[in-house]
Amino acid sequence: MKRFFVLAGLLLLSQWAFSQADSTAALEEIMNFRRQLDSEFQDPKESPLGEKGIPAFEGHRFFPADLHYRVIAKVERLSGEKVFKMQTTTERKPEYIKVLKLHFTLRDTACVLYAYRNLALAAKEEYKDHLFLPFTDLSNGFESYGGGRYIDLRIPEGDSMILDFNLSYNPYCAYSGKYSCPVPPAENRLPVKVEAGILAPAEH
């Protein structure tokens, strides 16, 4: 009996350590994402801020990192979907196709989001497994940008995947009106407030 309790204790300790390691790795991924995003906005070749805006840029504002917004989503692979032209903030209408339907729970609410493939981008080898997940939620127009936010994904191998809203970012249109940005489809409207990821730019 004593041996059983020792083994059980070791098992619990091992699970706790694994959980701690996972959390540490997830938080490091979030911090790396933020540093990279800030770096891109300080790079004149990539930044949407323009030469005048870069010197004043002091970094993005984010919600506090919160692993409650890092969820496991059940993956439903879609077939037979038709190519459609996604609405943007201009007359440009790039072609996309729905690839995945993601089922998950957020703030005790059952949610669904769709992930899309950009056909022009997918023609490039480095983006062949890239997916685009634009979404809106109840924080838009308040804490977050009114036009919604984006998350970049890769096609998973299995029937589940991690969906981390801490890795959401703003469309370039949040910073300049000279860009043409995809508008999140109505089917990707979440019925909850997502208090994770990037906040609206300070001027919004």
Buried (B, 14 or more C-beta within 10 A) or exposed (E): EEEEEEEEEEEEEEEEEEEEEEEEEBBEBBEEBBEEBBEEBBEEEEBBBEEEEBEEBEEBEBBEBBBEBBBEBEBEEEEEBEEBEBBBBEEEEBBBBBBBBBEBEBEEEEBBBBBBBBEEBBEEEEBEBBBBBBBBBBBBEEBBBEBBBBBBBEBBEEEEBBBBBBBBBBBBBBBEEEBBBBBBBEEBBBEBBBBBBBBBBEEB
